[in-house]
Amino acid sequence: MQDKMDTRLGLIGYGEVGGIFCAGLAAHMDSVCAWDVKLADAAQAKPLRVRADRDQVSLCGSASDLCAASNLVISAVTASNTVTVAREAAAHLQPGTIFLDLNSASPGAKREAGAVIEAAGGHYVEAGVMSSVPPHGIRVPMLLGGPHAESLAQQLCAWGMDAHAVSAELGIASAIKMCRSVMIKGLEALVVESYTTARAYGVEDYVLPTLKETFPSIDWPEEGRYFYSRVVQHGKRRAEEMREVANTVREAGFEPLMSAATAQKQDWVAKLAAKGLFEGIQKSGGWQAYADRLIQQARRRD
């Protein structure tokens, strides 16, 4: 894959991340197509078709059609579907197809997916996506792993991406990503629980300054606003990722007490968000606006 004219991109999972990658890489591709299970449902398919028309992406009717049209396949689905999608694609891949797996799955899941793709004649590369794709777009930092990681990293960088090969062994890039998520998603959950409880007791003006004393480089009110907003917006996806993080911890031989609790907290906020609890909150409201909604909800329940 040296230039635009010999690379045909197929994207499995045409959600937010998939749409960003399709649009961002289109200029470097001979063709771009996408497939998503949501296309089978008319209501869910409508916004996908609007986006595809805007970005000049061809939508496929099946994974088989996508694999037939592609020599670079990117998987960007939910973490729990990582292996399932790899198995489905493997049944239809053309020999030599690069399969780039962006999903936030455990090292064990990545190794299983890799074995399936390689057995079918494909070239599997795992990716640990190390930050939120928006606002970075295709420049989001990624760590790649597997026997084909180095050559693919060079090609991706030539297309304007920020990709670095970290190991020829599958599972290492994902382990880095998952261990980071223990901290980042865990900190989000801790902030939601700590700040909301502090505000319920009316002691936030005492608690946050003590955090500032201990970690003076962090703007704790602003970080709080950002963390609440991210959990409200992406809590469902984060909870699923944290369940994969828990699997990662188990695969290392430990009980994932913190990771499992983080998944529960993220999922709890996501379910409340889906019910509309946080509708209408503006950025200027700060973290307090989110906390107040949670407090009001708890008091109504009591």
Secondary structure as the mmCIF struct_conf table of DSSP 4:
data_model
#
loop_
_struct_conf.conf_type_id
_struct_conf.id
_struct_conf.beg_label_comp_id
_struct_conf.beg_label_asym_id
_struct_conf.beg_label_seq_id
_struct_conf.end_label_comp_id
_struct_conf.end_label_asym_id
_struct_conf.end_label_seq_id
BEND BEND1 ASP A 3 ASP A 3
HELX_RH_3T_P HELX_RH_3T_P1 LYS A 4 ASP A 6
STRN STRN1 ARG A 8 ILE A 12
BEND BEND2 GLY A 15 GLY A 15
HELX_RH_AL_P HELX_RH_AL_P1 GLU A 16 LEU A 25
HELX_RH_3T_P HELX_RH_3T_P2 ALA A 26 HIS A 28
BEND BEND3 ASP A 30 ASP A 30
STRN STRN2 SER A 31 TRP A 35
HELX_RH_3T_P HELX_RH_3T_P3 VAL A 37 ALA A 40
BEND BEND4 ASP A 41 ASP A 41
HELX_RH_AL_P HELX_RH_AL_P2 ALA A 42 ASP A 55
TURN_TY1_P TURN_TY1_P1 GLN A 56 GLN A 56
STRN STRN3 SER A 58 LEU A 59
HELX_LH_PP_P HELX_LH_PP_P1 CYS A 60 CYS A 60
BEND BEND5 GLY A 61 SER A 62
HELX_RH_AL_P HELX_RH_AL_P3 ALA A 63 ALA A 68
TURN_TY1_P TURN_TY1_P2 ALA A 69 ALA A 69
BEND BEND6 ASN A 71 ASN A 71
STRN STRN4 LEU A 72 SER A 75
HELX_RH_3T_P HELX_RH_3T_P4 ALA A 79 ASN A 81
HELX_RH_AL_P HELX_RH_AL_P4 THR A 82 ALA A 90
TURN_TY1_P TURN_TY1_P3 ALA A 91 HIS A 92
HELX_LH_PP_P HELX_LH_PP_P2 LEU A 93 GLN A 94
TURN_TY1_P TURN_TY1_P4 PRO A 95 GLY A 96
STRN STRN5 ILE A 98 ASP A 101
HELX_RH_AL_P HELX_RH_AL_P5 PRO A 107 ALA A 119
TURN_TY1_P TURN_TY1_P5 ALA A 120 GLY A 121
STRN STRN6 HIS A 123 VAL A 129
BEND BEND7 SER A 131 SER A 131
HELX_RH_AL_P HELX_RH_AL_P6 VAL A 133 HIS A 136
HELX_RH_3T_P HELX_RH_3T_P5 GLY A 137 ARG A 139
BEND BEND8 VAL A 140 VAL A 140
STRN STRN7 PRO A 141 GLY A 145
BEND BEND9 GLY A 146 GLY A 146
TURN_TY1_P TURN_TY1_P6 PRO A 147 HIS A 148
HELX_RH_AL_P HELX_RH_AL_P7 ALA A 149 ALA A 158
TURN_TY1_P TURN_TY1_P7 TRP A 159 GLY A 160
STRN STRN8 ASP A 162 SER A 167
BEND BEND10 ALA A 168 GLU A 169
TURN_TY1_P TURN_TY1_P8 LEU A 170 GLY A 171
HELX_RH_AL_P HELX_RH_AL_P8 ILE A 172 TYR A 201
TURN_TY1_P TURN_TY1_P9 GLY A 202 GLY A 202
HELX_RH_AL_P HELX_RH_AL_P9 GLU A 204 THR A 214
BEND BEND11 PHE A 215 PHE A 215
TURN_TY1_P TURN_TY1_P10 PRO A 216 SER A 217
BEND BEND12 ILE A 218 ILE A 218
HELX_RH_AL_P HELX_RH_AL_P10 TRP A 220 GLU A 251
TURN_TY1_P TURN_TY1_P11 ALA A 252 GLY A 253
BEND BEND13 PHE A 254 PHE A 254
HELX_RH_AL_P HELX_RH_AL_P11 LEU A 257 ALA A 274
TURN_TY1_P TURN_TY1_P12 LYS A 275 GLY A 280
HELX_RH_3T_P HELX_RH_3T_P6 LYS A 283 GLY A 285
HELX_RH_AL_P HELX_RH_AL_P12 GLY A 286 ARG A 301
#
